[in-house]
Amino acid sequence: MRVRQFLLFTALMATRAAAHSISNEAAIGFTQDTPANPHGTNYSDQLITRFDLNDDWSLKLGGSYTYETAVAPAPGAYFPTSTAEIGSLLVGADWDVTPRVNLSLDGSISPRSTQTLDAVVQYSIARQPTATNPNPPPIVLPSDVLLNNATSAYGAQLGVSVVVGGDEFLGVPLGGTLLDASVGWMLFDTEQRVQKVYSEMQQRAFSLDALRAGCKQATTTQQRTACRKLAAALNGGEDTLNQVSLSLSVLQPIGDTTYVGLTGGYYLYDKDPDFAGVFATRVTSNLGTSLGVGLPLAPPLFVLRPQLEQRLGRWTVGLWYQFTEYASDNGYAHSVGTRIAFRIDANWQVWVSGSAQWDHLAELVSAQDESSAGAGHFTSITSGTVALGFRAKF
């Protein structure tokens, strides 16, 4: 979701003055490494510059870089996760149509990034009947595969902000309710190939042809789901995914120093996003928002986010909670976070932000465990992010 959450926090307090600005934020993210989420620590930096062309128009340029560290195989996995370097570029423009109405248009690009990681597929191979056992049960082989995933992303977002009610002083609205709506589009271009396959039962690697043949014989729901999730990888080649995001935010002042807000977002896809695996959602960073909010671990379906901000002299403290429902029945996540900012003077501001996230991702289980596990069997994953940043006007 490309909602400008942390810009909304201060939008009602800022005075309207022509000035250029630069902001930079560095973050470190910690993610529990599991077979359902084969990722470890990541480091990010984001730079955003704004140039006021005149009283009504401003230009925004930015970029971000994320480095994901390599991690050893998670418990129960066989293949390690490689490093990944992810970059994003942003260009945008803001137009103050009136003192109460602002339009924005942003475009972003994330060049192709490559990473290899462990993925799990379960399939069965039929046994030949014998005289003593005419209907033998199939051999169930849960197998780790080394998946090579190369993904790029391109996107655009159109937003409108409106201040309703409140007073005006020298053409600047004070107080009132801030409404912010946006529609965004993102194109993911992904190339996935299985490089190796390992069978724990056979204690060796085997050919991709055997894996494809096993998937054709899949009989249980869990087996078919596992094979469907890796269909693009098994077939090889490239695929694309279009994502459309719709969001609406409301920020309401309560008194002179307290603000409450609510943000909602919904995501549409032109096909099942599961083909992109765990990597595509991490290709594009949160350009325009704080890195401290963290990243989703799967393609989202909808999010709901209440938030609270309190000013205490030069200090500003913000708190928020977010619920995320993932697409394709991949699970859900709860996250909480804070942002503490200090205004040094009229031109300088520094802040620290962070979040903790608890994901519950759908877990693949073996055929013999399917009846006991049933629907809603999840893997719990804990992650967190801490970020430091500054903004300067000149």
C-alpha positions as CSV (number, residue, x, y, z in Angstrom):
1,M,0.0,0.0,0.0
2,R,1.4,3.3,-1.1
3,V,-0.5,5.5,1.4
4,R,1.6,8.3,2.8
5,Q,1.1,7.2,6.4
6,F,3.8,9.2,8.1
7,L,3.4,12.2,5.9
8,L,-0.3,12.3,6.9
9,F,0.8,12.4,10.6
10,T,2.2,15.9,10.1
11,A,0.2,17.3,7.2
12,L,-2.3,19.2,9.4
13,M,0.4,20.8,11.4
14,A,2.7,22.0,8.6
15,T,2.6,25.6,7.3
16,R,2.6,26.0,3.6
17,A,5.9,27.5,2.5
18,A,8.0,27.1,-0.6
19,A,11.1,25.1,0.3
20,H,13.2,22.2,-0.9
21,S,13.8,19.3,1.4
22,I,15.9,16.1,1.6
23,S,15.2,13.1,3.9
24,N,17.1,9.9,4.5
25,E,16.3,6.8,6.5
26,A,18.3,3.7,7.3
27,A,16.7,0.5,8.6
28,I,17.6,-3.0,9.7
29,G,15.0,-5.8,9.6
30,F,15.1,-9.1,11.4
31,T,13.0,-12.0,10.2
32,Q,12.6,-15.4,11.7
33,D,14.0,-17.9,9.2
34,T,11.7,-20.8,8.6
35,P,10.9,-23.1,5.6
36,A,7.7,-21.0,5.0
37,N,9.8,-17.8,5.1
38,P,13.4,-18.4,3.9
39,H,14.8,-15.0,4.7
40,G,17.1,-13.5,7.3
41,T,18.4,-10.0,8.2
42,N,18.0,-7.2,5.7
43,Y,19.5,-3.7,5.6
44,S,17.8,-0.8,3.8
45,D,18.4,2.9,3.0
46,Q,16.0,5.3,1.4
47,L,16.7,8.9,0.1
48,I,13.8,11.2,-0.9
49,T,14.3,14.8,-2.2
50,R,11.6,17.4,-2.9
51,F,11.9,20.5,-5.0
52,D,9.3,23.2,-5.0
53,L,9.0,24.4,-8.6
54,N,6.6,27.2,-7.5
55,D,3.9,27.8,-4.9
56,D,1.7,25.1,-6.4
57,W,4.0,22.5,-7.9
58,S,6.7,20.3,-6.4
59,L,8.9,17.5,-7.8
60,K,9.9,14.4,-5.9
61,L,12.9,12.2,-6.6
62,G,13.9,9.2,-4.6
63,G,15.6,5.9,-4.4
64,S,16.0,2.9,-2.0
65,Y,18.4,0.0,-1.7
66,T,17.9,-3.2,0.3
67,Y,20.5,-5.9,1.0
68,E,19.3,-9.3,2.2
69,T,21.9,-11.5,3.8
70,A,22.5,-15.1,3.0
71,V,21.2,-17.6,5.5
72,A,21.8,-21.3,6.1
73,P,19.0,-23.7,5.5
74,A,16.2,-23.3,8.0
75,P,15.3,-26.2,10.4
76,G,13.7,-28.8,8.2
77,A,15.0,-27.3,4.9
78,Y,17.9,-28.4,2.8
79,F,19.0,-25.5,0.6
80,P,20.3,-22.1,1.9
81,T,19.0,-18.7,0.9
82,S,21.4,-16.5,-1.2
83,T,22.0,-12.8,-0.8
84,A,19.9,-10.4,-2.7
85,E,20.3,-6.7,-3.7
86,I,17.1,-4.8,-4.4
87,G,16.9,-1.3,-5.7
88,S,14.0,1.0,-6.4
89,L,13.8,4.5,-8.1
90,L,10.9,6.9,-7.7
91,V,9.9,10.1,-9.5
92,G,6.7,12.0,-8.7
93,A,4.9,15.4,-8.8
94,D,2.5,17.1,-6.4
95,W,0.0,19.8,-7.4
96,D,-1.8,22.0,-4.9
97,V,-5.0,22.6,-6.8
98,T,-6.3,24.7,-4.0
99,P,-5.1,25.2,-0.4
100,R,-7.4,22.3,0.5
101,V,-6.9,19.9,-2.4
102,N,-3.6,18.2,-3.5
103,L,-3.1,15.8,-6.4
104,S,0.0,13.6,-6.7
105,L,1.3,11.2,-9.3
106,D,4.3,8.9,-8.6
107,G,6.1,6.4,-10.8
108,S,8.5,3.7,-9.6
109,I,10.8,1.1,-11.1
110,S,12.7,-1.8,-9.4
111,P,15.3,-3.4,-11.8
112,R,15.6,-7.2,-11.8
113,S,16.9,-8.7,-8.7
114,T,17.9,-12.4,-8.3
115,Q,17.8,-14.7,-5.3
116,T,17.9,-18.5,-4.8
117,L,16.0,-20.0,-1.9
118,D,14.6,-23.2,-0.5
119,A,11.0,-24.1,-1.4
120,V,9.1,-27.2,-0.5
121,V,6.8,-29.3,-2.8
122,Q,5.0,-32.5,-1.8
123,Y,4.0,-35.1,-4.4
124,S,3.2,-38.8,-4.6
125,I,4.5,-41.6,-6.8
126,A,2.2,-44.6,-7.4
127,R,3.4,-48.0,-6.3
128,Q,3.0,-51.0,-8.5
129,P,0.4,-53.4,-7.2
130,T,1.5,-56.9,-6.1
131,A,-0.3,-60.1,-5.5
132,T,-0.3,-59.6,-1.7
133,N,-1.1,-55.9,-1.9
134,P,-3.3,-55.0,-4.9
135,N,-3.9,-51.4,-3.8
136,P,-0.6,-50.2,-2.2
137,P,-0.6,-46.6,-0.9
138,P,1.5,-44.1,-2.9
139,I,4.9,-43.0,-1.9
140,V,4.7,-39.5,-0.6
141,L,7.9,-37.5,-1.1
142,P,8.2,-34.1,0.5
143,S,11.1,-32.5,-1.4
144,D,13.1,-29.4,-1.1
145,V,13.9,-27.5,-4.3
146,L,16.4,-24.8,-4.9
147,L,14.4,-22.1,-6.5
148,N,16.0,-19.3,-8.6
149,N,13.8,-16.3,-8.6
150,A,14.5,-13.1,-10.7
151,T,11.9,-10.4,-10.3
152,S,11.5,-6.8,-11.4
153,A,8.7,-4.4,-10.8
154,Y,7.2,-1.2,-12.4
155,G,4.4,0.9,-10.9
156,A,2.5,4.1,-10.7
157,Q,0.1,5.7,-8.2
158,L,-2.4,8.5,-8.4
159,G,-3.4,10.2,-5.1
160,V,-5.7,13.0,-3.9
161,S,-5.7,14.6,-0.5
162,V,-8.6,16.9,0.7
163,V,-8.9,18.9,3.9
164,V,-12.5,19.1,5.1
165,G,-13.6,21.7,7.7
166,G,-11.4,23.5,10.1
167,D,-10.2,27.2,9.7
168,E,-7.9,29.0,7.3
169,F,-5.1,31.4,8.1
170,L,-3.3,33.2,5.2
171,G,-4.7,30.6,2.8
172,V,-3.5,27.7,4.9
173,P,-6.1,25.3,6.3
174,L,-5.8,24.6,10.1
175,G,-7.6,21.8,11.8
176,G,-10.2,19.9,9.8
177,T,-10.2,16.3,8.6
178,L,-7.7,15.1,6.1
179,L,-8.9,12.6,3.6
180,D,-6.3,10.8,1.4
181,A,-7.3,8.4,-1.4
182,S,-5.1,6.7,-3.9
183,V,-5.1,4.0,-6.6
184,G,-1.9,2.3,-7.6
185,W,-0.7,-0.2,-10.2
186,M,2.3,-2.5,-10.0
187,L,3.6,-5.0,-12.6
188,F,5.8,-7.8,-11.4
189,D,7.8,-9.6,-14.0
190,T,9.2,-12.9,-12.6
191,E,11.4,-15.6,-14.0
192,Q,11.5,-18.7,-11.8
193,R,13.5,-21.9,-12.4
194,V,14.1,-24.9,-10.2
195,Q,17.8,-25.6,-10.1
196,K,17.9,-28.7,-7.8
197,V,15.5,-31.1,-6.2
198,Y,16.3,-33.0,-3.0
199,S,14.3,-35.9,-1.5
200,E,14.8,-36.5,2.2
201,M,13.4,-40.0,1.9
202,Q,15.9,-40.9,-0.8
203,Q,18.7,-38.7,0.6
204,R,19.6,-37.5,-2.9
205,A,18.7,-35.1,-5.6
206,F,16.7,-36.2,-8.6
207,S,15.6,-34.9,-12.0
208,L,12.9,-32.2,-12.6
209,D,11.1,-34.6,-14.9
210,A,10.4,-36.9,-12.0
211,L,9.0,-33.9,-10.0
212,R,6.7,-33.0,-12.9
213,A,5.6,-36.5,-13.2
214,G,4.8,-36.7,-9.5
215,C,2.8,-33.6,-9.6
216,K,0.7,-35.0,-12.4
217,Q,-0.2,-37.9,-10.1
218,A,-1.0,-35.7,-7.1
219,T,-4.2,-36.9,-5.4
220,T,-4.7,-34.8,-2.2
221,T,-5.6,-31.2,-1.8
222,Q,-2.3,-30.4,-0.1
223,Q,-0.3,-32.0,-2.8
224,R,-2.2,-30.2,-5.6
225,T,-1.8,-26.9,-3.7
226,A,1.9,-27.4,-3.4
227,C,2.4,-28.2,-7.0
228,R,0.2,-25.3,-8.1
229,K,2.3,-22.9,-6.1
230,L,5.4,-24.0,-7.9
231,A,3.8,-24.4,-11.3
232,A,5.7,-21.5,-12.8
233,A,9.0,-22.8,-11.4
234,L,8.4,-26.4,-12.6
235,N,7.5,-25.1,-16.1
236,G,10.3,-22.6,-16.1
237,G,10.3,-19.4,-18.1
238,E,8.7,-16.0,-17.2
239,D,5.4,-14.8,-16.0
240,T,3.8,-11.5,-15.0
241,L,1.5,-10.3,-12.3
242,N,-0.5,-7.1,-12.3
243,Q,-1.5,-5.7,-8.9
244,V,-4.0,-2.8,-8.4
245,S,-4.2,-1.2,-4.9
246,L,-7.0,0.9,-3.6
247,S,-6.5,2.8,-0.4
248,L,-8.3,5.4,1.8
249,S,-7.0,7.3,4.9
250,V,-8.7,9.6,7.3
251,L,-6.8,11.7,9.8
252,Q,-8.9,13.6,12.4
253,P,-7.5,16.2,15.0
254,I,-8.7,15.9,18.5
255,G,-7.8,19.2,20.3
256,D,-4.6,21.0,19.3
257,T,-2.0,18.2,19.8
258,T,-3.7,14.9,19.3
259,Y,-4.6,13.2,16.0
260,V,-6.3,9.8,15.2
261,G,-6.4,8.1,11.9
262,L,-7.6,5.1,10.0
263,T,-6.2,3.6,6.8
264,G,-7.7,0.8,4.7
265,G,-6.3,-0.8,1.6
266,Y,-7.5,-3.5,-0.8
267,Y,-5.5,-5.3,-3.5
268,L,-6.6,-6.8,-6.8
269,Y,-4.6,-9.2,-9.0
270,D,-5.1,-10.4,-12.6
271,K,-4.1,-14.0,-11.6
272,D,-3.3,-16.0,-8.5
273,P,-0.3,-14.2,-7.0
274,D,1.0,-17.4,-5.4
275,F,3.2,-18.1,-8.5
276,A,5.5,-15.3,-7.4
277,G,6.4,-17.1,-4.2
278,V,7.9,-15.2,-1.2
279,F,10.2,-12.9,-3.2
280,A,8.1,-10.7,-5.4
281,T,6.5,-8.9,-2.5
282,R,9.9,-7.8,-1.3
283,V,11.2,-6.5,-4.6
284,T,9.7,-3.1,-4.3
285,S,10.3,-1.2,-1.1
286,N,8.0,1.3,0.7
287,L,9.2,4.3,-1.2
288,G,7.5,7.4,0.1
289,T,6.7,5.8,3.5
290,S,8.8,5.0,6.5
291,L,11.0,1.9,6.3
292,G,10.2,1.3,9.9
293,V,6.8,-0.2,9.0
294,G,8.4,-3.4,7.7
295,L,7.5,-5.5,4.7
296,P,4.7,-8.1,4.1
297,L,5.8,-11.7,3.8
298,A,3.2,-12.6,1.2
299,P,1.1,-10.7,-1.4
300,P,-1.6,-8.9,0.6
301,L,-5.3,-8.9,0.0
302,F,-6.4,-6.2,2.4
303,V,-5.0,-4.2,5.3
304,L,-6.6,-2.1,8.1
305,R,-4.6,0.3,10.1
306,P,-5.7,2.6,13.0
307,Q,-3.1,5.1,14.3
308,L,-2.6,7.7,17.0
309,E,-0.3,10.7,17.1
310,Q,0.5,13.0,20.1
311,R,2.6,16.2,20.0
312,L,4.6,17.0,23.2
313,G,6.4,20.3,22.6
314,R,9.1,19.6,20.1
315,W,8.5,15.8,20.3
316,T,5.9,13.9,18.3
317,V,5.0,10.3,19.2
318,G,3.0,8.1,16.8
319,L,1.5,4.7,17.5
320,W,-0.2,2.3,15.1
321,Y,-1.5,-1.2,14.6
322,Q,-2.1,-3.1,11.4
323,F,-4.0,-6.2,10.4
324,T,-3.0,-7.8,7.1
325,E,-4.9,-10.5,5.3
326,Y,-2.8,-12.3,2.7
327,A,-4.1,-13.3,-0.8
328,S,-4.5,-16.9,-1.9
329,D,-5.4,-18.1,1.6
330,N,-1.7,-17.6,2.6
331,G,-2.6,-16.5,6.1
332,Y,-2.6,-13.2,8.0
333,A,-0.4,-10.9,10.1
334,H,-0.6,-8.5,13.1
335,S,1.9,-5.7,13.4
336,V,2.4,-2.8,15.8
337,G,4.8,0.1,15.5
338,T,5.8,3.5,16.7
339,R,7.5,6.7,15.4
340,I,9.2,9.2,17.7
341,A,10.3,12.5,16.1
342,F,12.1,15.5,17.4
343,R,12.0,18.9,15.8
344,I,15.5,20.5,16.2
345,D,14.4,23.7,14.6
346,A,12.2,25.0,11.8
347,N,14.4,23.2,9.2
348,W,15.6,20.0,10.8
349,Q,13.7,17.0,12.2
350,V,15.1,13.6,13.3
351,W,13.1,10.4,14.1
352,V,13.4,6.8,15.1
353,S,10.7,4.3,14.1
354,G,10.2,0.6,14.5
355,S,7.7,-2.2,14.2
356,A,7.1,-5.8,15.3
357,Q,5.2,-8.2,13.1
358,W,3.6,-11.6,13.8
359,D,2.8,-13.6,10.7
360,H,0.8,-16.7,10.4
361,L,1.6,-18.3,7.0
362,A,-0.2,-21.3,5.6
363,E,2.0,-24.4,6.0
364,L,2.2,-27.4,3.8
365,V,1.8,-30.7,5.6
366,S,2.4,-34.2,4.5
367,A,-0.4,-36.3,3.1
368,Q,-0.6,-38.6,6.2
369,D,-1.0,-35.5,8.4
370,E,-3.5,-33.7,6.2
371,S,-6.6,-35.2,7.9
372,S,-5.4,-34.3,11.4
373,A,-4.0,-30.9,10.4
374,G,-7.0,-29.8,8.4
375,A,-7.6,-26.3,7.1
376,G,-6.0,-23.4,8.8
377,H,-2.6,-25.0,9.7
378,F,-0.2,-22.1,10.0
379,T,3.5,-21.4,10.7
380,S,4.1,-18.5,13.1
381,I,6.8,-16.1,12.1
382,T,8.1,-13.1,14.1
383,S,9.9,-10.2,12.4
384,G,10.8,-6.6,13.3
385,T,12.3,-3.5,11.8
386,V,14.1,-0.5,13.4
387,A,14.8,2.7,11.4
388,L,16.6,6.1,11.9
389,G,16.0,9.1,9.7
390,F,16.2,12.8,9.3
391,R,14.5,15.5,7.2
392,A,16.1,18.9,6.3
393,K,14.7,21.9,4.5
394,F,16.8,24.3,2.5
